[in-house]
Amino acid sequence: MLTGKIQSLTADISAGSTSCEEIVGAALARAMDPHGEGAATFRSLRKDQAVQQARAYDLLRNTRAAASSLAGLPVSIKDNIDFAGEVTGGGCKLLEGAPPATAHAAVVERLHAAGAVIVGRTNMTELAFSGIGYNRFYGTPANPFERARRLIPGGSSSGAAISVTDGMAVAALGTDTGGSVRIPAALTGLTGFKPTQRRVPLQGVLPLSTLLDCVGPLARSVADCALLDNILADDDESLIPFGGRLRFCSADDFMLEEADPETIDTYTRAKRTLLDAGASIEPLPAGIFAELTGYYARGSFANAEAWERFGALIESRPYDIDPKIGERIARGRTISASDWIANLRARASMIERFERMMFAFDALIAPTVPILPPPIADMEDDEMYRHANTLILRNPAVANLLDAPSLTIPCHEAGQAPVGLMLIAPAMSDRRLLNIGAALEALLQA
């Protein structure tokens, strides 16, 4: 089995070179550092409770009674995931007065059963409805790449990504409706995994689109994401890097449209690495995702569901939501029943075609995000925001519409701007995709 950051920390704890309390304490210290990104990364911290839990897990590890290798290690959860006794704020001022959750979300229960120490709730795009990661009311944590330039982290799981890049957590739980786990992972140099929706329970997660929402991990390696996926999906499969000849397909005519030259160069170099290792890459026929044009023209599932859920609240308190988010949600007001049915048919057609074509391939590959992260300051301009958001969401949103598992792994070289390589595979092939991702991770790191 491959080891990642989590297994490495477990080995250090077993060797006596560190402890759960030291690891959690260091994570909290980084989160509270006034010169760091913690204030914009977290909506709340569980300082005393986290330290107490870490001490308890040190005792359990000493008696070899720890539940898993994650036991006693710091994990963050996104602000749209229920934690009993806390308000599920969704990164949105509209929800500040909501009553506290009466129970943990199912995924939090599974993290607790595995021994994870939840250090806090991470900041996010309001109501998870953007890929930028910008938050007008609670701040936007800066991307770790060339931090002085203050680049966007990606969203909507913005704080989740920065909690991991800056050592405030060993892994983070995010949600992904159109790329919200994979986008910030790709733009910050992390690994992120979106499962097939039905594998991970959504009970206790604030919905954006019940048809598309998924919960997934952000971490430093495929091994760490696979470990978290085992916990979240209540699975126990080992990660075994794929050993056969890999067969990939691409849809570059769609996925590379308006891509940055640097992103194209990095992606092209990654494809050359795969080809040199014996993999095959075959382009899919043009127009493989032709239904998307009509789908977005009619209005998305997320537009419709978000308006039904939050529309009245937005109309009664319009100043408590960023207009950039509010206008996207308001798009759902004009979506008719016939539009919704047409979108369901378009989605079914796209899924059927994709799954039929994927009999010949192991995964589709593409840049996770076609552009490099722009400066946070530029996102205050409405037109720049709209254009960047459309491009950033375009590629990863395909996997949500396909209800397909999707993984992003870093494919840039050291010192270069982060670029993610995205893999998409047919529904319920999640563990096989993670095994393929582990093989690719080793190739690209080498």
ABEGO torsion letter per residue (X at the ends): XBBBAAAAAAAAAAAGABBAAAAAAAAAAAAABAABAAAAABABBBAAAAAAAAAAAAAAAAAGABABAABGBBBBBBAABBBBGBBBAGGBAAAAABBBBABBBAAAAAAAAAGBBBAEBBBBBBGGBBAAGBBAAAEBBBBABGAAAGBBAEOABAAAAAAAAAGABABBBBBBAAGAAAAAAAAAGBBBBBBBAAABBABGBBBABAAABBBBBBBABAAAAAAAAAAAAGBABBBBBBABBBBBBBBAAAAABGBBAAAAAAAAAAAAAAAAAGBBBBBBBBGAAAAAAAAAAAEBAAAAAAAAAAAAAAAABAAABBAAAAAAAAAAAABBAAAAAAAAAAAAAAAAAAAAAAAABABBBBBABABBBBBAAAAABAAAAAAAAAAAAAAAAAAAAAGBBBBBBBABBBGBBBBBBBBBBBBGAAAAAAAAAAAAAAAAAX
